[in-house]
Amino acid sequence: MTSSHRIHSTPWLAGFFLLLGLFIGIGFDALAAPLELRLQFRTTDGKTTVGLHSPGLDLGTDAHPFINPLASEKTALEDLRWYLENYVSWPVGPNVKRAGRVEGRLTDIGRLLFQATLGRPDAMRIWQQFRDHPDRPKHLTIDTRDPDVLRLPWELLADGQSHLFALDISIRRRVHDSKQRLTGPGFTLPLRILMVTARPQETNFIDPRIAPRALLDAVAGFGGAAGQETVVVEFLDTPSFVALSQRLRDETKPPVHVVHFDGHGKYDAVRKMGSLAFEDGKGHLDTVDAERLGTLMAKAGTPLLLLDACQSASVDGEDPFRGVAQRLIEAGAGAVVAMPYSVLVKTSQMFFSDFYRALVSGKTIGQAVDRGRWALLDNPARDEIYYPPEKDMVSVRLKDWFLPVLYQRAGDLAPFAEVADRALAHPAGIKNDCHFLEPRVADALLGGFPEPKYCFIGRSRELWALQNQLADHSVVVLHGLAGQGKTATASEAARWFIRTRHFAKAVFVSFEGGGDRDSALGQLGDALIGEKFAGLPREARLPALQEALAEEPVLIVWDNFESVLPGWEAALPADELQALLETGLALTSGHRRVDKRSASTNGEVDALRLSTLLITTRDAKLARHHTGFAPSPRVAYLPLEGMITHEALELAGAVLDARNLPRPPREGLERLLTYLGGHPLAILLVVPHLADYDNDVDQVIRRFEELYPGFTEGGAKARNESLQVSMGFSLDRIDPAAREQMPVLGAFAQGASEIALQNVAMWLGSSAASPQKSAASPQQSDQGKLLLSELEQAGLVSVKKIPVSTGALRFIAGESEPPKDSFAENQTIPFYRFHPTLAPYLRGQWDEEERQRYRQRHQRFYYQLASRLYQLDSRDPHSARALARREMPNLRG
């Protein structure tokens, strides 16, 4: 879950659609009108015409038919989307050549658009007068309401070899002309941005930290005079339309200048209306159309709206904001800035930084967009990867300067022109990387949170779930196998939740090596109260901490809590463990507030949020030791499992880049990561050895168990070394009789179903769920169950359920024709998922006789199972495929 320190931003695409709406009711005027050239499109009965008009030159042409020049270039827009959204995720091999071809076509596309609109002799004469006129600035306006015209990449317009942008000609889209003068109260600093991140359960999931992180990084360097903040970013924790409406209309709080909505969009072709996917307060979808949102913005007097929708997460697979800009402007918006493709975090950060800096320094919105565009053009380097031919890290360069799209209602406005003289004390921003923390965040992390060696990667779903659960519960238990990254995830959560002002402080308390009630209180007291805490009487310490925790919301992290549970290395006596758990509940006691997720008022954390306890542990059965830790409205449990494929690939790529190692072909690396089960620490241990085998993934898979002895090479940190040590320690603690049954587990890949254990291990007896005939004696069966139980407690095995029918189980057990109605009887059987290092470790202990015996059993059974599953697929495909999915690593042999 970490990435190389060389990577200055997450290399995965951050699906961005940026819309900035400027609403009527604001007291400022446009600056001097630029010289304008309008391309006026009109569509009637499916036919589109285009005419040319320059108000400043008092020149124009008649309308003539417009034929989309890219209609015959079927792959042009597809290639653009691939180049902008996918290329940088794996910029090696044939992808590099394809990207070069796309880049070579950018000017061609611009010339095609130019020829289709300005290529006629009468239009060319006006264009030449406009281009050569000395007046500055200059605007070329795409004047249309047709979404099919608006979606074309007009920013690429090129006259010969020169894009219009390079000729200092700004390109904007206008969908609604208005001569209404904007009136009302003007802007005052600091610029206040309200971030609303919505991820309804019914929509595709995209990392919700991408847009906020880019924004925070972009404005981190803005300093005001005398240390005053120039830009303040708030976060609305409940991404519902109701919560947004309440915040914007709340006159007791500072006014919001910009609402930055980060979420999903959809276009309703029947209503010809774009809409946004808010949440309903319980995490479910609440679709809000653009007209309703625009009405709120206009009534609330919120001047700027920025809609940031994930293209790859759009509900209908099309442009998610198709039709939104028009409706926003019709409802009162004066300007809209949009990026019609997904963009990199670094692209977003670069654009935001220069855009906001220009805006706050008094530039018009159009000029601010151009500043951001120039930043992208001048700095094409995005990320770095190891490039074998040069044997060095090289920058991945991207030509994405044309992404920002500007819509306007009327004049080009400068909202901060009157206060710009005091806006920025420091003209240059600071350079951020993935380790960057604002000073206030670094100061609020107490107790020694582990410093990440690499950039944190992945776990976006888990962090989103943590955010929601911490808002609703006093205690959250994060549990999973050893090495899944529980500590890293909890630490990243603390950093992120403080940065986004969900908590004022976070305190790290580690139970690795032991701990009890007094030591836990002592570490908390030292962090929150200071030296005087140690002088307090024992009975006064908990009340003192409760008082401190009531003053501001604090996230308390109890890490490696399994260490003090029964059967572990630092197990507490039952009464002391119960006292410790009772203390955890007492530290977070209190009544939840009604509006538990309202936004901060002046950049500070909401004082109504209560302090919360986050526990990381391998053993999730805390309720065995204290009934108050049973799942309830107060206590929640969150499992941490293997990383999903694209996050595991990102982590592997980052590890290789950090060590200046070449990346293997993506397909092969993906197979290796699947073999490792997406286990983050296993990835950290195995991937660096690819270079030792000439990037031959198959060799690494075959010799996977041989890689671990070399993992300490280079002086690996103790925390990374603990996996191998803790595995041996955990296995030594297993009951000796049960441990004798363990070697056969080395025959399996990633895990085994109960059926497989009955046939290969031969120490599990038959069960009602799995009616296999078993050769195991009652004693062997008991020892097998004990072994699995202890391995589960040790964090080396986790149990999943496979949904199957009774008929399927009877068929697999050898019954040729089970009753038809038995295939309608649904049940589940357990699948025992192993820690990725368990089976290789056990195989390393085999002698030759064991190696032959266990592999023969494994091959014989899975050959028979494959045959039965093939036959079962025509009778009960759901059961057959559910079993095959779980057992696929073993079936592959």
Buried (B, 14 or more C-beta within 10 A) or exposed (E): BBBBBBBBBBBBBBBBBBBBBBBBBBEBEBBEBBBBBBBBBBBEEEEBBBBBBBEBBEBBBEBEEBEBBBEEBEEBBEBBBBBBBBBBBBBBEEBEEBBEEBBEBBBEBBBBBBEBBBBBEBBBEBBEEBBEBEEEBBBBBBBBBBBEBBBBBBBBBBBEEBBBBEEEBBBBBBBBEBEEEBEEEEBEBBBBBBBBBBBBEEBEBBBBBBBBBBBBBBBBBBBBEEEEBBBBBBBBBBBBBEBBBBBBEBEEBBBBBBBBBBBBBBBBEEEEBBBBBBBBBEBEBBBBBBBBBBBBBBBBBBBBBBBBBBBBBBBEEBBBBBBBBBBBBBBBBBBBBBBBBBBBBBBBBBBBBBBBBBBBBBBBBBBBBBBBBBBBBEBBEBBBBBBEEEEEBBEBBBBBBBBBBBBBBBBBBBBBBEBBEEBBEEEEBEEBEBBBBBEEBEEBBBBEBBEBBBBBBBBBBBBBBBBBBBBBBBBBBBBBBBBBBBBBBBBBBBBBBBBBBBBBBBBBBBBBEBBBBBEBBBBBBBBBBEEEBEEBEEEEBBEBBBEBBBEBBBBBBBBBBBBBBBEBBBBBEEEBBBBBBBBBBEBBBEEBEEEBBBBBBEBEBBEEBBBBBBBBBBBBBBBEBBEBBEEEEBBBBBBBBBBBEEBBBBBBBBBBBBBEBBBBEBEBBBBBBBBBBBBBBBBBBBBBBBBBBEBEBEBBBEEBBEBBEEBEEEEEEEEBEBBBEBBEEBBEBBEEEBBEBBBBBBBBBBBBBBBBBBBBBBBBBBBEBBBBEBEBEEEBBBBBBBBBBBBBBBBBBBEBEBEBBBBBBBBBBEEEEBEEEBBEBEBEBBBBBBBBBBBBBBBEEBEEEBBEBBBEBBBEBBEEBBEBBEEBBEBBEBBBEBBBEBBEBBBEE
